[in-house]
């Protein structure tokens, strides 16, 4: 066993010296408090296809002023089916995904609701927001599709914090190299692992990681 620092904290993120004009939280659920505290002077844009997520964030008190868009983000505009599992009454929304889950967590679901949701591209959403961008994406396996629809936005990102699947958690999930390549094409390189979600037992192989990508100096 080894002790490692918990990096999803405002004081840690601030240490990088980022000064984004706009911070975009894609995949909100009930909010990302450490991200909001990291950039108190930024404009916040929250994106989640579950329409009650905006109210959920306000109810926490962690962020009161923000723009909320009840849409999914993907490579192309259109519609998609969101899978919303329940693990207990009212629980499980954080695992909502546009992809079909295939890992062991499926066995914990008591039911899976499905709903049609609108999909738009990140680049189209961001036409209304100017300046430097900080981007966090946690969309349960759909992160690469979000990146594919945001090539122009990525060029003005100072950082991206991405939930990167390192196991086949969903049917058709892209390998880690695809997301890493898309970010590298925009000048963003892997810089830090903020958190790791391990599997159970002695062979606690990681399922996914929250990875920080930043600009690589010329």
N, C-alpha and C positions, 0 to 999 in steps of 0.2 A: 504494500500500500504506500501511496505517496500523497503528501498534502500539496495542493496547488491553490493559487488565489482565485477567488470568485470575482470574475472580471465584468460581469454585467451589473456594474455599479457606476453611478454618475461620476464619482471622483476619479475612477480609473479612466473612463472614456474622455473626460476633460483633459487628461494628461497628454493626449495626442495633439491638442491645440486646434481642433477643428472649429471653424466659424461659419457654418452653413447659413444661408438665408432662409432656406426651406428644408424642413425635415419631413420625410414621407414614411409613414408606418403602414406597410402593406401586410395585411393579415393581422387584424387588430385584436379580435376577441374582446377581452375586457381591459386592454391597454398594455403599454410597455413603460411603466413608471420610470425606470432608470434612464431610458432614452429621453423622456420628456424633461427630467431633471438635469440632464447633461447639457441642454441647449435652451435655457430659459428665454433667450432673446429671439429665437427662431420662430418662423411661421410654421405651423404644423398642419399637415395634410394626412388624414387617416382614411384608409381604403380597406373595405371588407364587404363581401357580398351579403353577409348576414345583417339585415337592416337595423337590428336592435343594438349593434355594437357601439354606435355613437352614444346612445343613451347610457350604455353600460360604463363607458369611459367617464362620462360626466358624473355618474353616480359614485365612482370611486373617489372623486375629488382630486385626482392626480393631474388632470388637465381640463381646463374649462373653456378655453378659446381655441378652436380648431375648425378646419373644414372637413366634413365627413362625406365620403362618396360610397354609396351602397352598391358597389360593382365589384366584379372580379377583374383581375388584370391577366392578360395573356398575349400570345404572339399575334393574334388577329382579333378584330372586333367580331362580336356575334353573341351567341348564347351557349351556355354549358349547364351541366347538371352538377349541383353541389351535393355531396354526401355528408350528412350531419349525423354522427353517431351519438348514442346515449350510453353511458356507462352506469348511470344511476339517474333517477328523475331530475331533469334539468341540468345534467352534467354531460360533458363530452363535446361541447361546441368548439373547444380549442383544437379539436382534431378534425374539424370540418375540412373537406378536401374536394377538389375537382377531379381527383384521381381515385381509383378503387384501391383501398388498402388491402395488402396481402400479408402483413406481418402478424406476429403473435397477438398483437393488441386486438385484433378482430375478435378473439375469443372472449374479450371482456365486454363487448357491446351487447346491450340488451335489445337494441333496435337501431336501424339506420334510416333516417328520413331523407328524402330526396326532393330537391327543389330546383327549378330552372332559374338561372340568374343571368343578368346581362354581363358581357365581357367587353372590355375595351383595352386598348394598348396604353402602356405607361406614357409613351411619347405624346399621345393625344390628350391624355389627362393633364400633362404637365405644360401644355401650351399656355395655360392661364397662370403659371407660376414661374417667375423669372429669378435669376440669380444662381448662386452656388447651392448644391443639393447634398443632403445627407439622406441615405436610403437604407431602410431596414425591410427585409423581406422574409416572411415566415408564412408560407402558403402550403405547407404539408405536401411536399413533393412536386409542386407546380412552379417552383422558383425559376427553373430554366426558361419556361414559357414566358414568365414575367420579364426576364432579362431580354428575351428575343423581341419583345414588343417595346423595348426601351433603349434602343441603341443610341439615339441622340441624347436622351436624358443622362445616360451613363457617362457621356463625355463631359458633363458638367457636375458630376458627383465627386465630392472630396472624399467620401467613404461610402462603402456598402457593407452592411452587416447582413449576412445571408445564412439562412438555415440550409446547410448542405447535407443532403442524404449521402451516407457512405455505406448504406446497405439497401437491399431491394425491398423497401418498405411498401411500395405501391406497384401495381401493374404498369409496366412501361416507363417507370421513373428513369430519367436521364442519368448517366454516370457522372461522377463529380467533375471529370475533365471537361465536360461540355460547358458547365457554368463557369469554370475557371478560365476556359478559353474565351468565352464571351466577355468576361470582365477584363482579361488581359488585352483584348482588342480595343477596349476603351481606355487603356492605360492604367488599369487598377490591378494591383498585385496582392496576393495573399500575404497578410501581415501578422495576424494573431488569431488564436482560437479562444473565443470568449467563453464557450461552455461546450461540454460534451454530454450527450445522452447515451449512457451505456446500457447494454442488455443486462439481464439478471444473472446471478451465479458467479462462479469462479472465473469463467471465461467471459468476462464482461466486455465483449467487443462492442465498439461504438456503433450506434444506429444512425445518428446524425450529429452534426456539430454546428454551432453558431460561429461563423468565421468572419473576421474583419478583413476587408480589402481596402487598400488606400492607394493614393497616387505614388508612382515610382519616380523619384527625382530624375530629371534628364542628366 
